[in-house]
Amino acid sequence: MIPGSHPVIQNRKSVLKALVPVLVFLLLAVSGLFYVKWWPYYHKALFAAEQHTIGGSILNVENTLASLSAASQYAISYFKSVWKAAVLGILLGSLVQAVLPADWLYRLFGKPDLKSTFLGGAVALPGMMCSCCAAPIAAGLRERKASVGASLAFWLGNPVLNPAVLIFMTFVLSWKFTILRLVFGVILTFGVSYLANRFAKHETAADEVPLPHTESGETASIFVRWMKSAAAITIHAVPAYVISVFVLSAIHSFMFPVWLEAGILAVIVFAVIGALFVIPTAAEIPIIQSFLSFGMGTGPAAALLVTLPALSLPSILLVYKSFPRKVIWFVFASVVGIGILSGLIGSFVL
């Protein structure tokens, strides 16, 4: 027998060959998240506990005119806040497509069932990203044949179940806001994501498809595949992202009618606007704090509590090609509907 040709030895070599890229991915993910998210948020949590604030609102609702200056001011502030996380999102999203073994991901996230959805949401918790920064990774999961539910749970879970934001919220707003956000965040992340699988019935369940150990196009080196994946994300997604952020920045000054009297109409309006507008991670906290100081009711504030972080027009554009159209519309309608429900409950309990 040729040395090294024993089946057990060959199997160990194949496992090690698959394990090395996974370890490299984990190393980059942990180090990147530590630098971009975990360490800064640790200090921000201490600041929030002491000062009961995490800074001023990024919105300028006093200027009611759309202008190039208004667009530039908000867009610059926004991109200064998110650019590191956005780069990390593109990096990890491209690595998911190029490095992680497809059969491993398929086993974990491939089935359109509650287990895969739960795992997708659970993996999102340490990410702590906004919806735009999590979008490239969710798209990468879909490219690797992860189920609709698992990919959505990762995408939605990052912003709405962000542990750091929940801590900030408790110190700055109140524990009631935190509980409301947590309850509806769980419903969105796991309930809505799981139900969304029904809109993708044409997809074959993971246990009905042979697990791919080698795929066409994967004979190239990992570095080449990674570069191609990163270039594809940058070329096809980033321009639409930047343009949509700039458009929303240009009209943001009159998107939020803080003068609107509290009531069901105000809750509906703010729920829809919150689902379309784009903000950095945790920016909903000073925005809500600022709006409450203007005299806005707790109902619209509670609607923004859910919809502002969950979705945005730019984040939808980033994942639009990765999910069936019915799924995108279902998620948007669900976020708005749950935001309205949160607003109605919040008007009584907050």
C-alpha positions in Angstrom: 0.0 0.0 0.0 1.3 3.4 -0.9 2.2 5.4 2.2 -0.5 7.9 3.2 -3.1 6.1 1.0 -4.9 4.4 3.9 -8.6 5.6 3.9 -8.4 6.8 7.5 -5.3 8.8 6.8 -6.9 10.3 3.6 -10.0 11.2 5.6 -7.9 13.0 8.2 -6.1 14.9 5.6 -9.3 16.0 3.9 -10.7 17.1 7.3 -7.6 19.1 8.1 -7.6 20.6 4.6 -11.2 21.8 5.2 -10.5 22.9 8.8 -7.6 25.3 8.0 -9.7 27.8 6.0 -12.4 27.7 8.7 -9.8 28.5 11.4 -8.4 31.3 9.2 -12.0 32.7 8.8 -12.6 32.5 12.5 -9.4 34.3 13.3 -10.2 37.1 10.9 -13.8 37.3 12.1 -12.8 37.4 15.8 -10.0 39.9 15.4 -12.0 42.1 13.1 -15.1 42.2 15.4 -12.9 42.8 18.4 -11.3 45.9 16.8 -14.5 47.2 15.1 -17.2 46.2 17.6 -16.4 44.5 20.9 -13.6 46.8 22.3 -15.3 50.1 21.3 -18.6 48.9 22.6 -17.1 47.9 25.9 -16.0 51.5 26.5 -19.3 52.9 25.1 -21.2 50.8 27.6 -19.1 52.2 30.5 -19.8 55.7 29.2 -23.5 55.0 28.8 -23.7 53.7 32.4 -22.0 56.8 33.8 -23.5 59.5 31.6 -26.8 58.0 30.5 -26.1 58.9 26.9 -24.0 57.6 24.0 -23.8 60.9 22.2 -26.0 63.3 20.2 -28.5 62.4 17.5 -27.1 62.0 14.0 -30.3 63.4 12.5 -30.9 67.1 11.8 -34.6 67.5 11.9 -34.5 71.3 12.5 -33.5 71.9 8.9 -36.6 71.1 6.9 -35.1 71.7 3.4 -33.5 69.0 1.2 -30.2 70.2 0.0 -26.7 69.1 -1.2 -25.3 70.3 2.1 -27.8 68.3 4.1 -27.1 65.2 2.1 -23.3 65.6 2.4 -23.5 66.3 6.2 -25.5 63.2 7.0 -23.8 61.0 4.5 -20.3 62.0 5.8 -21.4 61.4 9.4 -23.0 58.1 8.5 -20.0 56.7 6.6 -17.6 57.9 9.3 -19.5 55.7 11.7 -19.9 52.6 9.6 -17.0 52.4 7.2 -14.9 50.0 9.3 -17.8 47.7 9.9 -18.8 48.0 6.2 -15.3 46.9 5.1 -15.4 44.1 7.6 -18.8 43.0 6.3 -17.6 42.8 2.7 -14.4 41.0 3.9 -16.3 38.4 5.8 -19.1 38.1 3.2 -16.6 37.4 0.5 -14.7 34.9 2.7 -17.9 33.0 3.4 -18.3 32.5 -0.3 -14.6 31.7 -1.0 -13.2 30.0 2.0 -15.8 28.2 4.1 -16.6 24.6 3.0 -20.0 24.6 1.2 -20.9 21.2 2.7 -20.3 22.3 6.2 -22.4 25.4 5.8 -25.0 23.3 4.0 -25.3 21.0 7.0 -25.6 23.9 9.5 -27.9 26.3 7.6 -29.2 24.5 4.6 -32.5 23.1 5.8 -35.6 25.5 5.7 -36.5 24.5 9.3 -36.5 26.0 12.7 -33.1 24.6 13.7 -31.3 26.3 10.8 -33.2 29.5 11.5 -32.2 29.4 15.2 -28.5 28.8 14.3 -28.5 31.7 11.9 -29.9 34.0 14.5 -27.5 32.7 17.2 -24.5 33.3 15.0 -25.6 36.9 14.5 -25.4 37.8 18.2 -21.6 38.4 18.4 -21.7 40.3 15.1 -23.4 43.4 16.4 -23.6 44.9 12.9 -26.1 47.2 11.4 -28.3 45.8 8.6 -26.1 47.2 5.8 -22.9 45.8 7.2 -24.5 42.4 7.9 -26.0 42.2 4.4 -22.9 41.0 2.5 -22.5 38.2 4.9 -26.1 37.2 4.6 -25.7 37.3 0.8 -22.6 35.1 1.1 -24.6 32.6 3.1 -27.3 32.5 0.4 -24.6 32.0 -2.2 -23.5 29.0 -0.2 -27.0 27.6 -0.3 -28.0 28.5 3.2 -31.7 28.5 3.7 -33.8 31.7 3.4 -34.7 31.4 7.1 -31.1 31.0 8.4 -29.8 33.8 6.2 -32.6 36.2 7.2 -32.1 35.4 10.9 -28.5 36.3 10.6 -29.3 39.5 8.7 -32.1 40.6 11.0 -30.5 39.3 14.2 -27.4 41.4 13.9 -29.1 44.8 14.3 -32.3 44.0 16.3 -30.7 41.6 18.9 -27.4 43.4 19.2 -26.4 42.7 22.9 -24.4 45.9 23.2 -27.3 48.1 21.9 -29.6 46.4 24.4 -27.2 47.4 27.2 -26.9 50.9 25.9 -30.6 51.2 25.7 -31.1 50.2 29.3 -28.7 52.8 30.5 -29.9 55.6 28.2 -33.6 55.1 27.7 -35.1 52.5 30.2 -35.4 48.8 30.8 -38.9 49.0 29.3 -37.5 50.0 25.9 -35.0 47.2 26.2 -37.7 44.6 27.0 -39.9 45.8 24.1 -37.0 45.7 21.7 -35.9 42.3 22.9 -39.4 40.7 22.5 -40.0 42.1 19.1 -36.4 41.5 18.0 -36.8 37.8 18.8 -40.1 37.6 16.9 -38.5 39.3 13.9 -35.2 37.3 14.0 -36.7 33.8 14.5 -40.4 34.0 13.8 -40.5 36.1 10.6 -37.3 34.5 9.3 -38.7 31.0 9.8 -42.0 31.9 8.1 -40.2 33.4 5.2 -39.0 29.9 4.2 -42.6 29.3 2.9 -42.0 31.9 0.2 -39.1 29.8 -1.2 -40.7 26.5 -1.5 -39.0 25.9 -4.8 -35.7 25.4 -2.9 -34.8 21.8 -2.3 -34.3 20.8 1.3 -30.7 20.2 2.4 -31.3 16.5 3.2 -32.6 15.9 -0.3 -29.5 17.2 -2.1 -26.0 15.5 -2.2 -23.6 17.5 -0.1 -21.1 19.1 -2.5 -17.5 18.3 -1.5 -16.1 19.9 -4.6 -17.8 22.5 -6.7 -17.2 23.9 -10.2 -15.0 27.0 -9.9 -13.4 25.9 -6.7 -10.3 24.5 -8.3 -8.7 27.9 -8.1 -6.8 29.0 -5.1 -8.6 30.3 -2.0 -7.0 33.7 -2.6 -8.2 34.0 -6.1 -11.7 32.9 -5.2 -11.7 35.4 -2.3 -10.6 38.3 -4.6 -13.2 37.4 -7.2 -15.9 37.3 -4.5 -14.8 40.6 -2.9 -14.7 42.3 -6.3 -18.2 41.0 -7.2 -19.6 42.4 -4.0 -17.8 45.7 -4.4 -18.8 46.2 -8.0 -22.4 45.1 -7.9 -23.5 46.2 -4.4 -21.4 49.2 -3.2 -22.6 51.7 -5.8 -26.3 51.1 -5.1 -25.5 51.3 -1.4 -23.7 54.6 -1.6 -26.2 56.2 -3.9 -29.2 55.2 -1.8 -27.5 56.5 1.3 -26.9 59.8 -0.3 -30.5 60.1 -1.5 -31.8 59.3 1.9 -29.3 61.8 3.4 -30.6 64.5 1.1 -34.2 64.1 2.3 -33.7 63.1 5.8 -34.4 66.5 7.3 -38.1 66.2 6.5 -38.6 62.5 6.6 -39.3 62.5 10.3 -42.3 64.7 11.1 -41.7 65.2 14.8 -44.6 67.7 14.8 -47.1 64.9 14.0 -49.6 64.5 16.8 -49.3 61.2 18.7 -51.7 58.5 17.5 -52.1 55.6 15.2 -51.2 57.8 12.1 -47.9 58.9 13.7 -47.1 55.3 14.6 -47.7 54.1 11.1 -45.7 56.9 9.5 -42.7 56.4 11.7 -42.8 52.7 11.3 -42.6 53.0 7.5 -40.0 55.7 7.6 -37.9 53.7 10.1 -37.9 50.7 7.8 -36.6 52.7 4.9 -34.1 55.1 6.6 -30.5 54.1 7.2 -28.6 54.6 10.4 -25.3 53.4 12.0 -25.4 50.8 14.8 -27.1 52.1 18.0 -28.0 55.4 16.4 -31.6 54.8 17.1 -31.0 55.4 20.8 -29.9 59.1 20.6 -32.5 59.6 17.8 -35.3 58.4 20.1 -33.9 60.3 23.0 -33.8 63.5 21.0 -37.3 63.0 19.6 -38.7 62.4 23.1 -37.1 65.6 24.2 -39.0 67.4 21.3 -42.2 66.1 22.8 -42.9 63.2 20.4 -45.1 60.5 21.9 -43.8 57.2 23.1 -45.8 55.3 20.4 -43.9 56.6 17.4 -40.7 56.3 19.5 -41.5 52.6 20.1 -42.1 52.1 16.4 -38.7 53.5 15.5 -37.2 51.3 18.2 -37.8 48.3 16.0 -37.9 49.5 12.5 -34.9 51.9 12.4 -32.3 49.2 13.1 -34.0 46.3 11.4 -34.1 47.4 7.8 -33.2 50.2 5.5 -33.5 50.9 1.8 -29.7 50.5 1.2 -29.6 47.2 3.2 -32.5 45.9 1.1 -30.7 46.7 -2.1 -27.6 44.9 -0.8 -29.5 41.6 -0.4 -32.2 42.1 -3.1 -30.6 39.6 -5.5 -30.0 37.0 -2.8 -33.6 36.4 -1.8 -36.8 35.8 -3.8 -38.8 39.0 -4.3 -41.7 37.6 -2.2 -39.3 37.2 0.7 -38.1 40.8 0.5 -41.6 42.2 0.5 -42.7 39.8 3.3 -39.8 40.9 5.5 -40.5 44.6 4.8 -44.2 44.3 5.5 -43.4 42.2 8.7 -40.9 44.8 10.0 -43.4 47.6 9.4 -46.3 45.6 10.9 -44.3 44.6 14.0 -43.1 48.2 14.3 -46.7 49.4 14.3 -47.6 46.8 17.0 -44.6 47.9 19.0 -45.7 51.5 18.7 -49.2 50.7 19.8 -48.0 48.8 22.9 -45.3 51.4 23.6 -47.9 54.2 23.7 -49.4 52.5 26.8 -46.5 50.9 28.6 -43.6 53.4 28.1 
